[in-house]
């Protein structure tokens, strides 16, 4: 991974001739809102409560 200042990265991105992925640390990527230990109780959409 290469490093540079934000202004230089902005210039490269705006110019569009070069991929900025070479400057990103791809080893730390994770899916947002995907916590493997988190469980949610969700009722089916067709479930109706009768009171």
C-alpha positions as CSV (number, residue, x, y, z in Angstrom):
1,X,0.0,0.0,0.0
2,X,1.3,3.4,-0.9
3,X,0.8,6.5,1.2
4,X,0.3,10.1,0.3
5,X,-1.4,13.3,1.5
6,X,-5.2,13.8,1.1
7,X,-4.7,16.7,-1.4
8,X,-2.7,14.4,-3.7
9,X,-5.2,11.6,-3.4
10,X,-8.0,14.1,-4.2
11,X,-6.1,15.2,-7.3
12,X,-5.6,11.6,-8.5
13,X,-9.3,10.8,-7.9
14,X,-10.5,14.0,-9.7
15,X,-8.2,13.4,-12.6
16,X,-9.5,9.8,-13.0
17,X,-6.5,8.4,-14.9
18,X,-5.4,6.2,-12.0
19,X,-7.1,3.8,-9.6
20,X,-7.1,5.1,-6.0
21,X,-7.5,1.5,-4.7
22,X,-3.7,1.2,-4.8
23,X,-3.7,3.7,-1.9
24,X,-6.4,1.9,0.2
25,X,-5.7,-0.6,3.0
26,X,-8.0,-3.4,1.7
27,X,-7.0,-5.7,4.6
28,X,-9.2,-3.8,7.0
29,X,-12.4,-3.8,5.0
30,X,-15.6,-5.1,6.6
31,X,-19.3,-5.2,5.7
32,X,-21.2,-2.4,7.4
33,X,-24.0,-3.5,9.7
34,X,-22.7,-7.1,9.7
35,X,-21.8,-8.0,13.2
36,X,-21.4,-11.8,13.3
37,X,-22.3,-12.0,17.0
38,X,-25.4,-9.8,16.7
39,X,-28.8,-11.5,16.4
40,X,-32.0,-9.7,15.7
41,X,-35.5,-11.0,16.5
42,X,-37.6,-10.2,13.4
43,X,-41.1,-11.3,12.9
44,X,-42.2,-12.4,9.4
45,X,-43.9,-9.7,7.3
46,X,-47.1,-11.6,7.0
47,X,-47.5,-12.1,10.8
48,X,-50.5,-10.4,12.3
49,X,-51.2,-10.0,16.0
50,X,-54.7,-10.7,17.1
51,X,-55.8,-9.0,20.3
